[in-house]
Amino acid sequence: MRKRIFSLAAVVLAVLTCKSALAASHEEWAGIYLGKQKIGYEHIAVERIPGGFKVTDDMTASLGVLGTVQELNAKTSSVTDGSYRLRSFRFSMRSGFADSEISGSVDGHTLRLRTGPDASGAKDIKIDEAPFLASGADLYLRGLKLKAGDSFDLPIFDPASLSLESMKANVRSAETMKTGDALVPVYRVDESYAGIDGIDWISPKLGVVKSSGPMGFTYIREARAQAVDLKSSAPPDITALASVPAGGAAVADPRSLSFMRARLEGIDFAGMSLNGGRQSFSGGILTARKENISGLKPAELPVKGPGLERFLRPQPFVQSDDPEIIGKAREIIGQDKDSLSAAGKLLEWVYENLRQYPSAGIPSAIEVLHNLSGDCNEHATLYLALARAAGIPARMDSGLVLMDGRFYYHAWNEVYVGGWITVDPTFGQFPADASHIRLAEGGLDKQVELLKAVGKLKIKILQYK
Protein backbone atom coordinates (compact mmCIF):
# COMPACT_ATOMS: atom_id res chain seq x y z
CA MET A 1 0.00 0.00 0.00
CA ARG A 2 1.73 2.99 -1.22
CA LYS A 3 1.42 5.70 -3.75
CA ARG A 4 3.85 7.63 -5.93
CA ILE A 5 4.71 9.98 -3.02
CA PHE A 6 8.44 9.79 -3.57
CA SER A 7 8.46 10.42 -7.30
CA LEU A 8 6.34 13.53 -6.92
CA ALA A 9 8.20 14.78 -3.86
CA ALA A 10 11.37 14.55 -5.97
CA VAL A 11 9.99 17.04 -8.47
CA VAL A 12 11.45 20.53 -8.25
CA LEU A 13 8.39 22.50 -9.32
CA ALA A 14 9.50 25.91 -10.59
CA VAL A 15 8.04 27.78 -13.57
CA LEU A 16 8.15 31.09 -15.44
CA THR A 17 6.23 32.98 -18.07
CA CYS A 18 9.11 34.57 -19.96
CA LYS A 19 12.08 33.10 -21.81
CA SER A 20 14.96 32.16 -19.49
CA ALA A 21 18.60 32.95 -20.02
CA LEU A 22 20.33 30.01 -21.68
CA ALA A 23 22.68 28.33 -19.22
CA ALA A 24 25.91 26.76 -20.40
CA SER A 25 26.41 23.02 -20.14
CA HIS A 26 26.86 22.06 -16.48
CA GLU A 27 25.90 19.57 -13.78
CA GLU A 28 24.36 19.81 -10.32
CA TRP A 29 24.16 17.48 -7.30
CA ALA A 30 21.67 17.43 -4.42
CA GLY A 31 21.07 15.30 -1.33
CA ILE A 32 17.57 13.93 -0.74
CA TYR A 33 16.33 13.88 2.86
CA LEU A 34 13.23 12.55 4.59
CA GLY A 35 13.00 14.55 7.76
CA LYS A 36 16.58 14.73 9.05
CA GLN A 37 17.66 11.44 7.51
CA LYS A 38 19.42 11.31 4.17
CA ILE A 39 17.87 8.73 1.85
CA GLY A 40 19.39 9.49 -1.56
CA TYR A 41 20.78 11.92 -4.05
CA GLU A 42 20.00 13.54 -7.39
CA HIS A 43 22.30 14.42 -10.28
CA ILE A 44 21.26 16.80 -13.06
CA ALA A 45 23.41 17.25 -16.18
CA VAL A 46 22.69 19.84 -18.85
CA GLU A 47 24.20 19.69 -22.33
CA ARG A 48 23.76 22.37 -24.95
CA ILE A 49 22.68 20.92 -28.31
CA PRO A 50 21.61 22.59 -31.56
CA GLY A 51 18.32 24.41 -30.95
CA GLY A 52 18.09 23.59 -27.27
CA PHE A 53 19.32 21.32 -24.48
CA LYS A 54 19.62 17.74 -23.40
CA VAL A 55 18.80 17.40 -19.69
CA THR A 56 19.51 14.22 -17.72
CA ASP A 57 18.08 13.78 -14.22
CA ASP A 58 19.31 10.71 -12.32
CA MET A 59 17.86 10.07 -8.87
CA THR A 60 18.74 7.28 -6.41
CA ALA A 61 17.08 6.67 -3.06
CA SER A 62 16.30 4.07 -0.41
CA LEU A 63 12.68 3.96 0.76
CA GLY A 64 11.15 2.20 3.74
CA VAL A 65 8.01 0.40 2.56
CA LEU A 66 6.02 -1.80 4.97
CA GLY A 67 9.05 -2.89 6.92
CA THR A 68 11.32 -3.43 3.91
CA VAL A 69 13.96 -1.24 2.28
CA GLN A 70 13.36 -0.57 -1.41
CA GLU A 71 16.18 0.72 -3.59
CA LEU A 72 14.83 3.08 -6.23
CA ASN A 73 16.47 4.67 -9.25
CA ALA A 74 14.60 7.05 -11.53
CA LYS A 75 16.24 8.51 -14.62
CA THR A 76 14.84 11.03 -17.07
CA SER A 77 16.58 12.07 -20.28
CA SER A 78 14.88 14.88 -22.16
CA VAL A 79 15.46 17.03 -25.21
CA THR A 80 14.08 20.56 -25.00
CA ASP A 81 13.99 23.70 -27.06
CA GLY A 82 16.01 26.77 -26.08
CA SER A 83 13.44 27.70 -23.43
CA TYR A 84 13.43 24.18 -21.94
CA ARG A 85 10.02 23.31 -23.31
CA LEU A 86 9.73 19.61 -23.90
CA ARG A 87 10.46 18.03 -27.27
CA SER A 88 10.98 14.42 -26.25
CA PHE A 89 11.91 12.33 -23.20
CA ARG A 90 12.67 8.86 -21.91
CA PHE A 91 11.93 7.95 -18.30
CA SER A 92 12.88 4.76 -16.46
CA MET A 93 12.30 3.60 -12.91
CA ARG A 94 14.14 0.64 -11.39
CA SER A 95 13.15 -0.85 -8.03
CA GLY A 96 14.13 -4.46 -7.55
CA PHE A 97 11.85 -6.66 -9.65
CA ALA A 98 9.66 -3.73 -10.76
CA ASP A 99 11.13 -1.91 -13.78
CA SER A 100 9.20 0.65 -15.81
CA GLU A 101 9.96 2.63 -18.96
CA ILE A 102 8.08 5.54 -20.50
CA SER A 103 8.95 7.67 -23.51
CA GLY A 104 7.19 10.55 -25.16
CA SER A 105 7.38 13.36 -27.65
CA VAL A 106 5.52 16.56 -28.44
CA ASP A 107 3.74 16.50 -31.79
CA GLY A 108 1.95 19.81 -32.32
CA HIS A 109 -0.88 19.89 -29.77
CA THR A 110 -0.41 16.28 -28.72
CA LEU A 111 1.93 14.71 -26.20
CA ARG A 112 2.44 11.14 -27.46
CA LEU A 113 3.40 8.64 -24.76
CA ARG A 114 4.70 5.08 -25.09
CA THR A 115 5.24 2.61 -22.25
CA GLY A 116 7.30 -0.53 -21.79
CA PRO A 117 10.73 -1.48 -23.16
CA ASP A 118 9.19 -2.13 -26.59
CA ALA A 119 7.04 1.05 -26.44
CA SER A 120 3.95 -1.09 -26.99
CA GLY A 121 1.60 0.84 -24.72
CA ALA A 122 0.28 4.12 -26.09
CA LYS A 123 -1.46 7.18 -24.71
CA ASP A 124 -2.00 10.60 -26.26
CA ILE A 125 -2.59 13.75 -24.19
CA LYS A 126 -3.98 16.87 -25.83
CA ILE A 127 -1.99 19.99 -24.94
CA ASP A 128 -2.36 23.70 -25.62
CA GLU A 129 1.40 24.21 -25.56
CA ALA A 130 4.54 22.15 -25.02
CA PRO A 131 4.87 21.43 -21.27
CA PHE A 132 7.91 21.42 -19.05
CA LEU A 133 9.43 18.41 -17.32
CA ALA A 134 9.95 18.96 -13.62
CA SER A 135 13.42 17.41 -13.81
CA GLY A 136 14.71 20.57 -15.46
CA ALA A 137 12.37 23.09 -13.88
CA ASP A 138 15.04 24.90 -11.85
CA LEU A 139 16.86 25.70 -15.09
CA TYR A 140 14.07 28.05 -16.10
CA LEU A 141 14.77 30.32 -13.17
CA ARG A 142 18.55 30.52 -13.28
CA GLY A 143 18.70 33.63 -15.41
CA LEU A 144 15.48 35.33 -14.35
CA LYS A 145 15.37 38.61 -12.51
CA LEU A 146 12.88 37.50 -9.89
CA LYS A 147 11.23 39.84 -7.44
CA ALA A 148 8.73 39.46 -4.64
CA GLY A 149 5.20 39.38 -6.01
CA ASP A 150 6.04 37.59 -9.26
CA SER A 151 3.70 34.72 -10.10
CA PHE A 152 3.89 31.98 -12.74
CA ASP A 153 1.47 29.40 -14.11
CA LEU A 154 2.75 26.75 -16.54
CA PRO A 155 1.96 23.15 -17.49
CA ILE A 156 4.25 20.52 -15.95
CA PHE A 157 4.26 16.89 -17.11
CA ASP A 158 5.27 14.23 -14.57
CA PRO A 159 6.37 10.95 -16.24
CA ALA A 160 6.10 8.98 -12.99
CA SER A 161 2.34 9.51 -12.81
CA LEU A 162 1.63 10.27 -16.51
CA SER A 163 -0.08 13.45 -15.29
CA LEU A 164 -0.16 16.93 -16.81
CA GLU A 165 -1.04 19.63 -14.30
CA SER A 166 -0.81 23.38 -14.03
CA MET A 167 1.99 24.52 -11.75
CA LYS A 168 1.48 27.73 -9.80
CA ALA A 169 4.47 29.51 -8.29
CA ASN A 170 4.57 32.72 -6.28
CA VAL A 171 7.77 34.57 -5.37
CA ARG A 172 7.34 35.49 -1.72
CA SER A 173 10.57 37.14 -0.57
CA ALA A 174 14.28 37.72 -1.11
CA GLU A 175 16.42 35.96 1.51
CA THR A 176 19.91 34.56 2.11
CA MET A 177 20.77 30.89 2.55
CA LYS A 178 23.96 29.02 3.34
CA THR A 179 25.18 26.61 0.69
CA GLY A 180 28.55 25.04 1.32
CA ASP A 181 30.61 27.68 3.13
CA ALA A 182 28.93 30.65 1.49
CA LEU A 183 25.83 32.72 2.10
CA VAL A 184 24.02 33.29 -1.18
CA PRO A 185 21.02 35.47 -2.07
CA VAL A 186 17.92 33.42 -2.85
CA TYR A 187 14.25 33.93 -3.59
CA ARG A 188 11.62 31.94 -1.71
CA VAL A 189 9.09 30.57 -4.19
CA ASP A 190 5.89 28.98 -2.86
CA GLU A 191 4.52 26.39 -5.24
CA SER A 192 1.38 24.32 -5.74
CA TYR A 193 1.11 21.35 -8.11
CA ALA A 194 -1.99 19.13 -8.23
CA GLY A 195 -2.91 20.37 -4.76
CA ILE A 196 0.56 19.58 -3.38
CA ASP A 197 2.37 22.48 -1.69
CA GLY A 198 6.13 22.96 -1.69
CA ILE A 199 8.81 25.65 -1.38
CA ASP A 200 11.89 26.32 -3.50
CA TRP A 201 14.75 28.61 -2.53
CA ILE A 202 16.27 29.76 -5.82
CA SER A 203 19.61 31.47 -6.38
CA PRO A 204 19.89 33.59 -9.54
CA LYS A 205 23.35 32.08 -10.11
CA LEU A 206 23.02 28.54 -8.73
CA GLY A 207 19.39 27.70 -9.41
CA VAL A 208 17.50 25.72 -6.76
CA VAL A 209 19.53 25.65 -3.53
CA LYS A 210 16.87 23.89 -1.45
CA SER A 211 13.39 22.41 -1.98
CA SER A 212 10.89 21.19 0.58
CA GLY A 213 7.89 19.03 -0.28
CA PRO A 214 5.19 16.85 1.27
CA MET A 215 5.86 14.46 4.17
CA GLY A 216 9.14 16.18 5.04
CA PHE A 217 10.99 15.44 1.79
CA THR A 218 13.80 17.94 1.29
CA TYR A 219 16.35 18.47 -1.47
CA ILE A 220 19.56 20.34 -0.65
CA ARG A 221 22.20 21.36 -3.20
CA GLU A 222 25.52 19.71 -2.31
CA ALA A 223 28.93 18.97 -3.77
CA ARG A 224 29.13 15.59 -5.50
CA ALA A 225 31.14 13.88 -2.76
CA GLN A 226 28.68 15.01 -0.10
CA ALA A 227 25.59 14.18 -2.17
CA VAL A 228 26.55 10.55 -2.84
CA ASP A 229 27.68 9.93 0.75
CA LEU A 230 24.73 7.87 2.03
CA LYS A 231 24.37 6.53 5.55
CA SER A 232 23.62 2.86 6.13
CA SER A 233 20.77 3.27 8.61
CA ALA A 234 17.31 2.11 7.49
CA PRO A 235 15.16 4.88 5.99
CA PRO A 236 11.85 5.87 7.63
CA ASP A 237 8.83 3.85 6.51
CA ILE A 238 6.81 6.05 4.16
CA THR A 239 3.69 3.91 4.52
CA ALA A 240 3.57 4.61 8.24
CA LEU A 241 4.39 8.29 7.76
CA ALA A 242 1.58 8.71 5.24
CA SER A 243 -1.07 6.78 7.17
CA VAL A 244 -3.96 8.55 8.90
CA PRO A 245 -4.92 7.82 12.54
CA ALA A 246 -8.47 6.52 12.86
CA GLY A 247 -10.19 8.78 15.36
CA GLY A 248 -13.55 8.13 16.95
CA ALA A 249 -15.01 4.66 17.34
CA ALA A 250 -12.50 1.80 17.56
CA VAL A 251 -12.98 -1.02 15.03
CA ALA A 252 -11.70 -4.45 16.07
CA ASP A 253 -12.22 -6.20 12.72
CA PRO A 254 -12.35 -3.76 9.78
CA ARG A 255 -12.44 -6.61 7.23
CA SER A 256 -15.96 -7.46 8.40
CA LEU A 257 -17.47 -3.97 8.06
CA SER A 258 -20.67 -3.70 6.02
CA PHE A 259 -21.31 -0.02 6.88
CA MET A 260 -19.20 2.95 7.98
CA ARG A 261 -19.83 6.64 8.54
CA ALA A 262 -16.85 8.90 9.10
CA ARG A 263 -16.03 12.60 9.23
CA LEU A 264 -13.30 13.69 6.79
CA GLU A 265 -11.59 17.06 7.12
CA GLY A 266 -8.32 18.90 6.68
CA ILE A 267 -8.11 19.17 2.87
CA ASP A 268 -9.95 20.52 -0.15
CA PHE A 269 -11.99 17.58 -1.48
CA ALA A 270 -12.75 19.19 -4.84
CA GLY A 271 -11.92 16.85 -7.70
CA MET A 272 -11.88 13.70 -5.57
CA SER A 273 -14.13 10.71 -6.33
CA LEU A 274 -15.95 10.60 -3.01
CA ASN A 275 -19.47 10.28 -4.41
CA GLY A 276 -20.85 7.44 -6.45
CA GLY A 277 -21.72 3.78 -6.15
CA ARG A 278 -21.47 2.42 -2.63
CA GLN A 279 -20.22 5.63 -1.03
CA SER A 280 -21.50 9.18 -0.62
CA PHE A 281 -20.01 12.36 0.78
CA SER A 282 -21.86 15.43 2.01
CA GLY A 283 -21.12 18.07 4.62
CA GLY A 284 -17.82 16.44 5.48
CA ILE A 285 -19.50 13.08 6.25
CA LEU A 286 -18.62 10.01 4.22
CA THR A 287 -20.96 7.02 4.18
CA ALA A 288 -19.80 3.68 2.74
CA ARG A 289 -21.79 0.46 2.40
CA LYS A 290 -20.62 -2.97 1.34
CA GLU A 291 -22.62 -4.01 -1.73
CA ASN A 292 -25.23 -6.75 -1.38
CA ILE A 293 -24.85 -8.97 -4.44
CA SER A 294 -27.39 -11.62 -3.44
CA GLY A 295 -30.07 -10.20 -5.75
CA LEU A 296 -27.77 -9.14 -8.58
CA LYS A 297 -28.62 -10.46 -12.04
CA PRO A 298 -25.24 -11.17 -13.67
CA ALA A 299 -24.52 -9.96 -17.19
CA GLU A 300 -23.27 -12.44 -19.77
CA LEU A 301 -19.70 -12.32 -21.05
CA PRO A 302 -18.50 -10.28 -22.83
CA VAL A 303 -20.31 -7.52 -20.94
CA LYS A 304 -21.63 -4.74 -23.12
CA GLY A 305 -23.67 -1.62 -22.50
CA PRO A 306 -23.78 2.17 -22.81
CA GLY A 307 -20.70 3.84 -21.35
CA LEU A 308 -18.91 0.57 -20.57
CA GLU A 309 -16.59 0.34 -23.56
CA ARG A 310 -13.94 2.62 -22.06
CA PHE A 311 -13.62 0.27 -19.08
CA LEU A 312 -12.59 -2.55 -21.43
CA ARG A 313 -9.76 -0.77 -23.24
CA PRO A 314 -6.07 -1.39 -22.61
CA GLN A 315 -4.10 1.44 -20.97
CA PRO A 316 -0.45 2.16 -20.33
CA PHE A 317 0.71 -0.58 -17.93
CA VAL A 318 -2.71 -2.30 -18.19
CA GLN A 319 -2.07 -4.53 -21.21
CA SER A 320 -5.47 -6.22 -21.40
CA ASP A 321 -4.91 -6.84 -25.12
CA ASP A 322 -1.63 -8.71 -24.58
CA PRO A 323 -1.84 -12.40 -25.68
CA GLU A 324 -0.40 -13.58 -22.35
CA ILE A 325 -2.96 -11.62 -20.35
CA ILE A 326 -5.81 -12.82 -22.59
CA GLY A 327 -4.58 -16.41 -22.39
CA LYS A 328 -4.32 -16.34 -18.59
CA ALA A 329 -7.82 -14.84 -18.24
CA ARG A 330 -9.27 -17.60 -20.44
CA GLU A 331 -7.37 -20.25 -18.52
CA ILE A 332 -8.79 -18.99 -15.22
CA ILE A 333 -12.46 -18.61 -16.20
CA GLY A 334 -12.66 -21.48 -18.68
CA GLN A 335 -16.03 -21.59 -20.46
CA ASP A 336 -17.80 -19.54 -17.78
CA LYS A 337 -20.11 -16.93 -19.35
CA ASP A 338 -21.47 -15.61 -16.04
CA SER A 339 -19.68 -12.29 -15.44
CA LEU A 340 -20.19 -12.40 -11.67
CA SER A 341 -18.79 -15.90 -11.41
CA ALA A 342 -15.90 -15.11 -13.78
CA ALA A 343 -14.97 -11.93 -11.90
CA GLY A 344 -14.87 -13.91 -8.67
CA LYS A 345 -12.63 -16.59 -10.21
CA LEU A 346 -10.17 -13.94 -11.45
CA LEU A 347 -10.04 -12.30 -8.04
CA GLU A 348 -9.48 -15.61 -6.26
CA TRP A 349 -6.63 -16.47 -8.67
CA VAL A 350 -4.87 -13.12 -8.16
CA TYR A 351 -5.29 -13.32 -4.39
CA GLU A 352 -3.96 -16.88 -4.17
CA ASN A 353 -1.13 -16.64 -6.71
CA LEU A 354 0.48 -13.24 -6.09
CA ARG A 355 3.01 -13.18 -3.27
CA GLN A 356 2.37 -10.08 -1.20
CA TYR A 357 5.60 -8.12 -1.17
CA PRO A 358 6.10 -4.33 -0.91
CA SER A 359 7.38 -2.52 -3.98
CA ALA A 360 8.18 1.06 -4.91
CA GLY A 361 7.91 0.93 -8.68
CA ILE A 362 5.23 1.61 -11.28
CA PRO A 363 3.21 -1.61 -11.70
CA SER A 364 2.81 -3.16 -15.15
CA ALA A 365 0.24 -5.94 -15.57
CA ILE A 366 2.42 -8.08 -17.82
CA GLU A 367 5.41 -7.79 -15.48
CA VAL A 368 3.24 -8.64 -12.49
CA LEU A 369 2.00 -11.74 -14.34
CA HIS A 370 5.62 -12.76 -14.92
CA ASN A 371 6.79 -12.01 -11.37
CA LEU A 372 3.63 -12.96 -9.43
CA SER A 373 4.68 -10.62 -6.65
CA GLY A 374 3.84 -7.15 -5.38
CA ASP A 375 1.70 -5.03 -3.12
CA CYS A 376 -1.82 -3.67 -3.58
CA ASN A 377 -0.96 -1.72 -6.73
CA GLU A 378 0.38 -4.85 -8.44
CA HIS A 379 -2.66 -6.88 -7.35
CA ALA A 380 -5.10 -4.23 -8.57
CA THR A 381 -3.26 -3.63 -11.86
CA LEU A 382 -3.11 -7.32 -12.80
CA TYR A 383 -6.73 -7.89 -11.81
CA LEU A 384 -7.77 -4.88 -13.87
CA ALA A 385 -6.01 -6.25 -16.96
CA LEU A 386 -7.35 -9.80 -16.51
CA ALA A 387 -10.92 -8.60 -16.01
CA ARG A 388 -10.85 -6.41 -19.11
CA ALA A 389 -9.25 -9.22 -21.12
CA ALA A 390 -12.14 -11.47 -20.07
CA GLY A 391 -14.71 -8.93 -21.28
CA ILE A 392 -15.58 -7.60 -17.80
CA PRO A 393 -15.61 -3.77 -17.51
CA ALA A 394 -13.28 -2.84 -14.68
CA ARG A 395 -11.65 0.21 -13.16
CA MET A 396 -9.05 1.10 -10.54
CA ASP A 397 -9.93 2.73 -7.23
CA SER A 398 -7.47 4.23 -4.80
CA GLY A 399 -7.78 5.84 -1.42
CA LEU A 400 -7.57 4.52 2.13
CA VAL A 401 -8.35 1.32 4.00
CA LEU A 402 -8.56 0.73 7.74
CA MET A 403 -5.93 -1.53 9.34
CA ASP A 404 -4.77 -1.72 12.97
CA GLY A 405 -6.36 1.56 13.99
CA ARG A 406 -5.01 3.61 11.07
CA PHE A 407 -6.09 4.33 7.49
CA TYR A 408 -3.40 3.33 4.98
CA TYR A 409 -3.19 4.36 1.32
CA HIS A 410 -4.38 1.48 -0.81
CA ALA A 411 -5.58 0.46 -4.29
CA TRP A 412 -8.38 -1.90 -5.31
CA ASN A 413 -10.93 -2.37 -8.14
CA GLU A 414 -14.51 -2.14 -9.26
CA VAL A 415 -16.06 -4.50 -11.83
CA TYR A 416 -19.32 -4.23 -13.75
CA VAL A 417 -21.20 -7.53 -13.68
CA GLY A 418 -24.76 -6.24 -14.16
CA GLY A 419 -23.93 -3.56 -11.57
CA TRP A 420 -20.72 -2.06 -10.25
CA ILE A 421 -19.15 -4.10 -7.43
CA THR A 422 -16.17 -3.03 -5.30
CA VAL A 423 -13.57 -5.82 -4.98
CA ASP A 424 -10.16 -6.11 -3.35
CA PRO A 425 -7.73 -8.66 -4.82
CA THR A 426 -5.11 -7.90 -2.15
CA PHE A 427 -7.45 -8.99 0.65
CA GLY A 428 -9.38 -11.51 -1.47
CA GLN A 429 -12.66 -9.65 -0.87
CA PHE A 430 -15.65 -9.90 -3.23
CA PRO A 431 -17.21 -7.48 -2.46
CA ALA A 432 -14.77 -5.37 -0.42
CA ASP A 433 -15.51 -4.26 3.14
CA ALA A 434 -16.90 -0.82 3.95
CA SER A 435 -13.66 0.54 5.46
CA HIS A 436 -12.36 1.24 1.94
CA ILE A 437 -12.61 5.00 1.28
CA ARG A 438 -12.30 5.83 -2.41
CA LEU A 439 -10.60 9.16 -3.10
CA ALA A 440 -9.68 8.66 -6.77
CA GLU A 441 -10.87 6.50 -9.66
CA GLY A 442 -8.56 5.84 -12.58
CA GLY A 443 -4.91 5.29 -13.41
CA LEU A 444 -1.69 6.98 -12.33
CA ASP A 445 -2.75 10.34 -13.71
CA LYS A 446 -5.83 10.32 -11.45
CA GLN A 447 -4.09 8.92 -8.37
CA VAL A 448 -1.98 12.07 -8.14
CA GLU A 449 -5.05 13.51 -6.37
CA LEU A 450 -4.17 11.41 -3.32
CA LEU A 451 -0.99 13.35 -2.66
CA LYS A 452 -2.81 16.46 -1.55
CA ALA A 453 -4.29 14.44 1.30
CA VAL A 454 -0.97 13.15 2.66
CA GLY A 455 -0.16 14.62 6.03
CA LYS A 456 -3.31 16.76 6.10
CA LEU A 457 -6.37 14.49 6.03
CA LYS A 458 -8.11 13.72 9.32
CA ILE A 459 -10.65 10.91 9.76
CA LYS A 460 -13.04 10.26 12.65
CA ILE A 461 -15.19 7.13 12.56
CA LEU A 462 -18.74 7.97 13.68
CA GLN A 463 -20.62 4.70 13.15
CA TYR A 464 -19.95 1.22 11.83
CA LYS A 465 -21.38 -2.27 11.71
N, C-alpha and C positions, 0 to 999 in steps of 0.2 A: 504494500500500500504506500504508494508514493506518487508524487507528481513531478513535473519538470521544474521544480523549484530552483535547483542548482543552475540549470542552463539559462534560465531567465535572470537569476540573480547575477550571473556572470556578464550580462549585457551592460555595457557602458552606454547609457541612453542620453546622447547629447545631439542637438540638432541646430540648424540655422536656416535663415531664409535668404541669405545672400551668398554669393560665390566666395569660397574660402581661398586664402593664399595657398599656393601650391608648395607643399613641403618637399624637401629633397628626400632622397632615399635614406631610410634610417630604420632603427629597431628600438623597441621599448620592452621592458620587463616589469612585472608587477607580482607581488605576493597576494595570495587569496586567503582570507581569514574568515572563520566562522566564530563570532565572538572574539575572544582573545587568542584562539588557537589557530595556527597556520595549517591549512589543509591542502594548499596547492600553489600553483603559479601560472602566469600567463605571459606569452611572448608574442609580440606584434611586430612584424617586419613589413616595411613599405618599400616598394621598388617602382621607380618611375619607368613607364613604358610609353610608347608612342600614343598620344591622345588621352593618356590617363595614368592609372596606377594599378599595380598588383599588390593586394593586401593579404597577408597571411596571418591568421590568428590561431595560435596553438595553445590550448589550455589543458593542464593536467591537475587532477585533484583526487583526494581520497575522501569518500563519503561514508558515514555510518548509516546503515540502512537495516533496521530490524535486527540489531545485534550483530551484523556482519560489517566488514569493511569492503567497500566497492571502489576499485580503482577505475577512474574515468578519464578518458582523453577525448577532447573535442577539438577538431581542426576545421577551420574555414579558410578556403582560398578563394579570393574574389578578384574580378577585373572590373574597374570602375572607369568612368569618364574623368575629366580633369577636375570636376567638382565632387568626386567620390560617389556619384550616383551609380547604382548598380547596373552593370552590363551582364555579367554572368558570375556563377559561384559554384563551388563544390564543397559540401559539408559532410564530415564523417564523425561518428561517435563510436568509441570503443569502450566496452565495459565488460570484461570477462567474456562470457559466451554470447553477449548481446552486442552485435555490431550493426550499425545503420549507416546508410549513405544516401545523400540527397544532392541533386544538382539542379541548376535552374538558369534561365536566361531571360532577359527582357526583350520582348518582341513587340514593338509599338506600345499598345495599351494592354498588353497581356504579359504576365509573369508566368512562364512555362516551367513547371516543376517535374522532375523525374526522380523516382526513388529506387533503391536497391542497387547492387553492384552492376547489374545489367541494364539499369535505367528502364525497367519494365513498367513500373507504376507511373501513372501520369496524373497531373492535376494542373489546371489553368486557373489563374487568379486575374480578374480584370482590375486594371490599375488606371488611375488618371495621369500619373507621372511615374517615372522610374523611382523606386524607393531606395532607401539607404540600408545597408547592413549594419547592425549594431557593433560588429567587430571592429569597424573602422570609424565609429561615430566621433571619437575624440579628435580625429584628424580634421574634422570640419571646423573645429573651434580654435585650432592652433594659431591661425593668422588673423582671427577676428578681433576687432576693437570692441570688446564687450563693455557694457556699462549697466549699472543697476537699473532695473525696469525693463530691460530687453526681454522679449518673449518670442518663442519659436514654436512652430507647429508643422511637423513633417512626417511622412509615412516611413515607418521602420518595419522591415521584414525580418522575422526571427526564424531561421531554418530549423531550430530544435523543436518548435511547435507548429511550423508551417503557418504561422499567423502573420497577418499584415494589420498593423494598428497605427493610429495616429499618436505621435509622441509630442507631448507638450513640455516645454522647458521654460523656466522663468529665472532670469538672473536676479538674485536677491541682494548681493552685497559684494564689495571688494574687501579681501582679507589678506592675511599672510599665513603661510603654512610651512613647516619645516619638512624638507625633503633631503635626505642625506645629512650633510653638515650645514646646509644653507637654508635661510629663510627666503621664500620666494613669494611674490605677489600672486594671488589667485582670485578667481571669482567663484562664489558659491552659486550653483545652479540647481534649483529644485525641479525635479522631473516627475512626470506621471506617464506611465505606459500601461495600457490595458487595466487601469485601476490600481497599478502597483506604483508606490511612491519610492523615490530614491533621491540621493544628493550627489552631485559631482562637484569637486573643487578643481578648477581648470586654470592652469598657468598659460598665459599667452605664448610663452616660449616652449614649455615642456608638454603642453596638452594636459590630460587628466592626471592629476597628482594623487587623488584619492577619490574613491566612490563608495558609497554605502547603500545597501539595498535591503530587501525584506529579510526577516529572520536573523539579522545580525551579520549578513554577508558583507565583507569589506574588501576592497581592492586598493592596495597601496603601491605606488610606483617605487621600485627598488632597483639597485644594481643587479646584474645577472647573478653574481655569486650569492648574493643575499636572497634573491627570489627563489632560486632552485634549492636552497638549503632547507629541506623539510625535516621536521621532527618525526620521531618514530611512534609517538603516543597515538592511541586510537582517536579518530575524529569523533565529535559529538554525533549522536544519532538524530538525523534530520526528521525521521518519522515521529519520534517523541517530541522534538521541538515544535513541530507543526501541529501536533494533535491539540484538540480542544477539550478542556475539562467538562464533564457532564454535570452541570449543576442541577439542583432540584431533586426530584424523586430518584432514589437508587434503584437500579435494575439489576437483578441477580442473574438473569438468563436472557440477554438481548436477542439471542437466536430464536427465541420462542415468541417474540412480540408479534401480535396481530394488529395492534393499534398504538399510536404514539402521538401525543400533542406536546409541542415544545415551543418555547419562546426563543427567537433568533434575533440578535442585535449586534451592533458594533460596526457594521459595514453598510455600504450602499448596495442594495440587492437588485438594482436595475440591471437588466440584461441577463439575469440568472434564470434557470429553468425550474423555478420553484412550484409553478402551477401546472397541473395537467396530470391525467391518469389517476394514479392512486394517491397523489398528494396534492394539497392545496396550501396556499399561503396568503394570509390577510391580516393586516394590523400587527405584523410582527409575529404572528402565531402560525406555526406550521403543523398541519395535520396529515399523518401518513397512515394508510391502512393496507394491510396485506391482502392481495386479491383473493377472492373466493372463486376457484375455477371449477367447482363441482357442477355448476349449471351451464358451463361454457360449451357451445356447439363448435367443435373444431372445424377449421377450414381444411380443404383437401389440397395436397401438394401437387404442383407448385402453387403457392398462395398468390392470388391476384386480387386487385381491387383499386379503386381510385386513391391516388396519393401514396401507394405502397411501392411503386417501382423504384423510387430513389433509395429505399431501404434494402434493395437487392443488388445494387451496383457495387463493383469493386471500388476500393479507395486506396490511396497510398498506404502501404503497410497492411492493408486488409485485402489480400489477393484471393478473393472468392472465386475468381475465374481461372485460377491456377489449376492445372490438371491434378496435381498432388492433393490439393485441398478438396477438389470435387470428388476425387477417388476416395479419399478418407471419409467424406460425408456419406457417400453411397455405401461404403463398407459398414459404417456405423448404423445407418437406419434401414439398410436392406430394402425390401419392397414396401415398407410402411408408407402409406399415403395419408395417414392421419397427422396433421401438422403438430398437434399437441403432443402426441406420442413421440413423434420424431424429434421435436425440440427437447423433450425430456431425455431421450436417448443420447443426444449430442451433449447435453449438459452433464449427464452421468459419466460419459466417456472422458470429457475434459477434466472433470473433478477427480476421477480415479487414475488418470494416466499422466497428468502433469505433476511433477515434483514441485512442491511449494518451496521456492527459494528466492530471496530478495534480489532485485536487480536494479540498476540505475541507468539503463539504456532506453532506447526508443523501441518498443516491441513491434516485431514484424510477424504476421501470422505464419508465413512459410518457415521462418527461422524457429518459431516456437514449436511448430510441428516437428521439425528436425531435432530440436533439443529436448522437447518435452520437459521444460523446466521454466520457472519464473514466478513472479508474484501476481497480484490481482490484474495488473495491466496485461500481462501475457495471457492469463486465463481468459479475460474478457475479449482480447483481440482475436485469439484463435477461435473462441466460440462464435464471435461475430462473423468471421469468415466462413466457418463451417455451416452456420445457419443459413447464410445467404447462398452458399453453394448448393444447399439442399432445397432452395426455393422458399425459405422462410424469411419474411421481412424481419430485420433485426437492427438494433441501434445500440450505441454505447452510452451508458450513463456514468457520471462521476460526481463525487461529492464526499459524504462522510458516512461512516458506519460506527455503531457503538460497540466498544470492546473494553472490558476491564475498567469501567468507569470513565472512559474518555472516548471522544469521537475522533477516529483516524480517517485520513484521506484515503479514498478507495474507489475502485472502478468495477462496474458490473454491466448487465445488459437488460434490454427489453426485447421481446419477440412478439410478433403478431401471429396469432393462431386462431383467428376468429374474434380476437380482442387482444389488446396489448397486455402482456404479462411481464412483470419484473422478475428477473432470475439472476442468481449469483453463482457462477461456475467455480469461484474460489471456495465458497462455503458449501457447494453442492445443494443449493436451495432452489426449489421450483414449486411455488413462487418464493421470492426473497422476503425476509422478515421486515417488519415495519420500522426498524431502527435505521434503515438506509435513508439518508436525506440526499435527494438529487439536487445538485446545484448547477450542473451543466449537462447538456445532451449533445453528443457529437464527438468528432475526432480531436486530434491534438490542438487544432486551431480554436476549438470551442473550450477545451479544458483550461486554456490560459485564464479563463474567468475565475478559476479557483484561487489563483495566486493572490487576488485582492482580499481574500478572506483570511489568508495565513497570518497568524499573530494578532488578528483583530476580532474575529468572530467569537461571540459568546452564545452558549446554548444552555437553556434551563428546561429540563424535562418537567412538564406539568402533569401529564396523565399517561398511563400506559396499561395495556393488558395483553 
